[in-house]
Amino acid sequence: VILRLAIIGFGNVGQEFARMLLLKREWLLRSKGLDVEVLAIATKTKGSLLSRTALDLEKALGHLKASGTFEGLPEYCDLTPLKIINHCDADMMIELTTLNVETGQPAIDHIKAALDVGMDVVTANKGPVALAFDELRDRARARSVRFRFEGTVMDGTPIFNLVERTLPGCRVIGLEGILNSTSNFVIGEMAKGLSMDEAIRGAQARGIAEEDPSLDIDGWDAAAKITALANVLMDANLTPRDVEREGVRAVGSQDIKDAAEKGKKIKLIAMAARSGDRIRLTVKPQTVGPDSVFWSVDGTSSALRIQTDLMGDLTIVESGPATTQTAYAVFSDMLLTVEAIRAGTLC
Ligand SMILES: NC(=O)c1ccc[n+]([C@@H]2O[C@H](COP(=O)([O-])OP(=O)(O)OC[C@H]3O[C@@H](n4cnc5c(N)ncnc54)[C@H](OP(=O)(O)O)[C@@H]3O)[C@@H](O)[C@H]2O)c1
């Protein structure tokens, strides 16, 4: 079976996903009977590629690395992503453009356009799930296609797929987690004596901080993630603006020392809790002791505690994430979508 893809957004994650397709090409053919062809790739500033037959991914990656643009390749074009989505013959659109935490755009429009032409959609962009989940889920159902987004929270760590696939019938009562690596890393570095600015520069040097660190430091990234989680797992229908949000910006070295003297650490905790019919979302620095599941979640690691009615509390920890894990989320969502197509189901 041939699966034809359009990849919209081809930065760190898009390129890593393309390398994964090359690496797993034989395995996909042998184990899954799947021949994955990429027919289109779109970027904002490096041009796009569009073809009726499979692009040579190795050549595309090499050309982009060598020249910083797709210009010069025979399939080069300067069509917008929306035109590409409407003109290519792909079965599935992979949305990997930059996050906009306020509007979710242009990703929301890309996803709507793909669903409308009958493509299944996979994304790692949390904007659409945090800002328009109900609309996109309903649109996908109405068009009898699938919409998956495992990479939006904790990279490739199975969260949405874990609950959907392995906890049937469980009701999620609450969620609590360390969801922003940069804040966790920065507080940890401050505990070792660095200033916040030095710690942020260290996070940027490691490539874990957003270019605009306020997305991390002011809690916006964690707010978008807890909203995405609550929308999907708790039917919250909220946006990041509904989160009571306080990032780590106001945490001082003295606060960290005071906590340490009491045998505690400061962590940025995101929470979703049911309160009557409402769901309350918060992101704020909290002190935790050695008895907390979050005590040893240090550095760039993340963790999520899922409270359920039938399975009690489960905590999943991700250690030292890299782009590979996010690309794997896209890869595994692609395969789960193919399984659903083969089974004739919508999830
Ligand atoms: N990096 C991670 O580990 C990670 C983890 C979890 C989730 N994510 C999410 O995954 C997505 C991709 O992340 P990334 O690290 O790959 O980002 P990135 O390296 O900045 O790449 C973003 C890509 O999107 C393209 N793009 C941006 N706006 C566009 C537009 N209007 N039209 C067409 N293309 C557009 C960019 O074009 P140019 O190449 O021309 O700039 C670039 O190719 C983001 O939503 C991010 O939040 C990333």
The ligand as an SDF file (V2000), in Angstrom:
LIG
                    3D

 48 52  0  0  0  0  0  0  0  0999 V2000
   11.5310   20.8840   18.4070 N   0  0  0  0  0  0  0  0  0  0  0  0
   10.9160   20.0610   19.2450 C   0  0  0  0  0  0  0  0  0  0  0  0
   11.5450   19.2030   19.8620 O   0  0  0  0  0  0  0  0  0  0  0  0
    9.4130   20.1100   19.3950 C   0  0  0  0  0  0  0  0  0  0  0  0
    8.8280   19.3840   20.4310 C   0  0  0  0  0  0  0  0  0  0  0  0
    7.4370   19.3260   20.5200 C   0  0  0  0  0  0  0  0  0  0  0  0
    6.6600   20.0440   19.6220 C   0  0  0  0  0  0  0  0  0  0  0  0
    7.2660   20.8010   18.6500 N   0  0  0  0  0  0  0  0  0  0  0  0
    6.4140   21.5540   17.7230 C   0  0  0  0  0  0  0  0  0  0  0  0
    6.6450   21.0700   16.3890 O   0  0  0  0  0  0  0  0  0  0  0  0
    6.5240   22.1620   15.4670 C   0  0  0  0  0  0  0  0  0  0  0  0
    7.7870   22.2490   14.6350 C   0  0  0  0  0  0  0  0  0  0  0  0
    8.8880   22.4830   15.4960 O   0  0  0  0  0  0  0  0  0  0  0  0
   10.3550   22.7070   14.9210 P   0  0  0  0  0  0  0  0  0  0  0  0
   11.2740   22.6450   16.0760 O   0  0  0  0  0  0  0  0  0  0  0  0
   10.5600   21.8330   13.7420 O   0  0  0  0  0  0  0  0  0  0  0  0
   10.2320   24.2120   14.4110 O   0  0  0  0  0  0  0  0  0  0  0  0
   11.2030   24.9690   13.3720 P   0  0  0  0  0  0  0  0  0  0  0  0
   12.5340   24.2920   13.3080 O   0  0  0  0  0  0  0  0  0  0  0  0
   11.1260   26.4110   13.7050 O   0  0  0  0  0  0  0  0  0  0  0  0
   10.4980   24.7170   11.9440 O   0  0  0  0  0  0  0  0  0  0  0  0
    9.2530   25.2700   11.6370 C   0  0  0  0  0  0  0  0  0  0  0  0
    9.0140   25.0650   10.1580 C   0  0  0  0  0  0  0  0  0  0  0  0
    7.7420   25.6370    9.8340 O   0  0  0  0  0  0  0  0  0  0  0  0
    7.9240   26.5070    8.7140 C   0  0  0  0  0  0  0  0  0  0  0  0
    6.8970   27.5410    8.7690 N   0  0  0  0  0  0  0  0  0  0  0  0
    6.6840   28.4620    9.7280 C   0  0  0  0  0  0  0  0  0  0  0  0
    5.6390   29.2480    9.3930 N   0  0  0  0  0  0  0  0  0  0  0  0
    5.2030   28.7980    8.1940 C   0  0  0  0  0  0  0  0  0  0  0  0
    4.1960   29.2080    7.2910 C   0  0  0  0  0  0  0  0  0  0  0  0
    3.4110   30.2400    7.5750 N   0  0  0  0  0  0  0  0  0  0  0  0
    4.0430   28.5230    6.1430 N   0  0  0  0  0  0  0  0  0  0  0  0
    4.8510   27.4770    5.8360 C   0  0  0  0  0  0  0  0  0  0  0  0
    5.8360   27.0380    6.6320 N   0  0  0  0  0  0  0  0  0  0  0  0
    5.9970   27.7090    7.7990 C   0  0  0  0  0  0  0  0  0  0  0  0
    9.3280   27.0290    8.8460 C   0  0  0  0  0  0  0  0  0  0  0  0
    9.7620   27.5560    7.6030 O   0  0  0  0  0  0  0  0  0  0  0  0
   11.2940   28.0840    7.4070 P   0  0  0  0  0  0  0  0  0  0  0  0
   12.0980   26.8170    7.3060 O   0  0  0  0  0  0  0  0  0  0  0  0
   11.2540   28.8320    6.1540 O   0  0  0  0  0  0  0  0  0  0  0  0
   11.6030   28.9010    8.6140 O   0  0  0  0  0  0  0  0  0  0  0  0
   10.0560   25.7600    9.2690 C   0  0  0  0  0  0  0  0  0  0  0  0
   10.3170   24.9530    8.1330 O   0  0  0  0  0  0  0  0  0  0  0  0
    6.2570   23.4200   16.3000 C   0  0  0  0  0  0  0  0  0  0  0  0
    4.8860   23.6870   16.3170 O   0  0  0  0  0  0  0  0  0  0  0  0
    6.7630   23.0460   17.6690 C   0  0  0  0  0  0  0  0  0  0  0  0
    6.0990   23.7530   18.7050 O   0  0  0  0  0  0  0  0  0  0  0  0
    8.6180   20.8400   18.5170 C   0  0  0  0  0  0  0  0  0  0  0  0
  1  2  1  0
  2  3  2  0
  2  4  1  0
  4  5  1  0
  4 48  2  0
  5  6  2  0
  6  7  1  0
  7  8  2  0
  8  9  1  0
  8 48  1  0
  9 10  1  0
  9 46  1  0
 10 11  1  0
 11 12  1  0
 11 44  1  0
 12 13  1  0
 13 14  1  0
 14 15  2  0
 14 16  1  0
 14 17  1  0
 17 18  1  0
 18 19  2  0
 18 20  1  0
 18 21  1  0
 21 22  1  0
 22 23  1  0
 23 24  1  0
 23 42  1  0
 24 25  1  0
 25 26  1  0
 25 36  1  0
 26 27  1  0
 26 35  1  0
 27 28  2  0
 28 29  1  0
 29 30  1  0
 29 35  2  0
 30 31  1  0
 30 32  2  0
 32 33  1  0
 33 34  2  0
 34 35  1  0
 36 37  1  0
 36 42  1  0
 37 38  1  0
 38 39  2  0
 38 40  1  0
 38 41  1  0
 42 43  1  0
 44 45  1  0
 44 46  1  0
 46 47  1  0
M  CHG  2   8   1  16  -1
M  END
$$$$
